[in-house]
Amino acid sequence: MAVADQKSDLDGKVWSLCSIPFWQNGNVSSSSGSSSTAIHRVNEQSNGHKPAENSGSYPSGKVSFIAKSLLPTRRRLRLDPSNKLYFPYEPGKQVKSAIEIQNTSKNHVAFKFQTTAPKSCYMRPPGGILAPGESIIATVFKFVEPLENNEKPVDHKRRVKFKIVSLKVKGNMDYVPELFDEQRDHVAVEQILQVVFLDPQHSNPALEKLFRQLAVAEAATEVRQKPAEETDPKVVGEGLVIDEWKERRERYLAKQQVGGVDLV
């Protein structure tokens, strides 16, 4: 009966911890004792020691899950700003923010932007795959609703939640959003982003940095949308390659043959 009661208590603690919403920072100090005990038992099993029959031990699979759920998630991406999205405060208009996303891992990583308000907020690009060390500046668009009676700007920040998730992928491949649904067990939450409004009429370092990032993002978007220039030689007929130097030489020889009259 003691073992059954201890299992029930531990299951209740784990379920309570996992049920915390992703945007709330729960206090997990009460579970530190349980996590230390679980990790200690995992180490004992890996060293060949069997736990005592009456010590309240749990199956190795269950202990591994408990220990894994309590360990901090290893980040694959570095964000700049690290945990905020700065927007110019202009009620009734669509405003823009920017965030740099860099892959700091040794593998290709897919990232995806999520929001609780997809009708009024979106990111360009909404996702993608980054090679090791590669970075990109994404632009986030948000419509700022006018304030209602007795409402403060801080209330706007609480309405919308932003999140960036990541997934390790094999090599360079085409990005499709379905990757995150197919491998949802391996998806990691990189960061929950807090909305911060800035007064566009008063210059400050955060606003100036935002404008610089937006300029870089817009320039990169223009480059991606520009059609690639033709670098291969032109082929006419059955494999005849038009070479500009050869064409000029033939014109010069023809001019010499007719006594200075250019037939071309």
Secondary structure, DSSP 8 states (H G I E B T S, - for coil): -HHHHHHHHHHHHHHHHHTS-TTS----GGGHHHHHHHHHHHHHHHTT----TTS----HHHHHHHHHHHS-----EEEESSSEEEEE--TTSEEEEEEEEEE-SSSEEEEEEEES-TTTEEEESSEEEE-TT-EEEEEEEEE-----TT--HHHHHHH--EEEEEEEESSS----THHHHHTGGG-EEEEEEEEEEE-TTS--HHHHHHHHHHHHHHHHHHHHHS-----S--EETTTEE--HHHHHHHHHHHHHHTTS----
